[in-house]
């Protein structure tokens, strides 16, 4: 836990902030990762792919999923059989 001194030079008055640096980094990056997954879902839909599947894949793969969406060609549309 991260302890910080408040108000005195000798550190007599301290408190615990509740989150250390690692936890803060995880939370901050987690929001960017989630935002990237949303963007990837929209990008995948514009390329003719299923939005929900690519959203979940993006949660696990992150920027790699973005690269896959951009690099892979659009799927060919097959006409429905009568």
Residue pairs with C-beta under 8 A, 6 or more apart in sequence:
1 16
1 17
1 18
1 20
2 16
2 17
2 19
2 20
2 21
3 14
3 15
3 16
3 17
4 14
4 15
4 17
5 11
5 13
5 14
6 13
6 14
6 15
7 13
19 27
33 59
33 62
34 59
36 58
36 62
36 63
36 66
37 55
37 58
37 59
37 62
37 65
38 55
39 66
40 54
40 55
40 57
40 58
40 65
40 66
40 69
41 51
41 52
41 54
41 55
41 58
42 51
43 54
43 66
43 69
43 70
44 50
44 51
44 53
44 54
44 55
44 69
45 51
45 54
47 69
47 72
47 74
48 74
48 75
48 77
49 69
49 75
54 65
54 69
57 65
58 65
58 66
61 68
